[in-house]
């Protein structure tokens, strides 16, 4: 089993922190920047959706979804900054 800061949970935490920070910055810039090319460039997002998945296990049945991921340029920058900060701390 892997030990230290480079285990999978570390990378998952860095990804989550980076996407949340980048998403918050994207939302902030959408509200504060005037309509311009810079606002369009920094706040445009790419979406990936995974449709509903149903499972029937005879005793219980459930449906998950749709699940979506919205990625923007600032989210990717947030992941990079979060990784650099985490790497310098650990």
C-alpha positions, 0 to 999 in steps of 0.5 A: 500500500502506498504511503506518503503524500503521493497516494491516490487520495492526495491527488483526488483531494488536489483535483477537487480543491482545484476544480472548486477554486477554479469554478468559484473564480469562474463564477466570480469573473462572470459576475464582475467582468463586463461583456468582452472577449476576455470574459468570454475566453476565461468563463467559457466552459466545456461540459461532459454529461453521463446519462442516467444509469439504472440498476435493478438488483431484484431487492432494490432498484435505483437510478443515478444521473445524469452526472455532469462535469463542467470544465473551464480554463480557470478550473484547469489553472486552479488544479495546477495551482492547487497541485503546486501548493500541495507539492510545496507543503508536503 
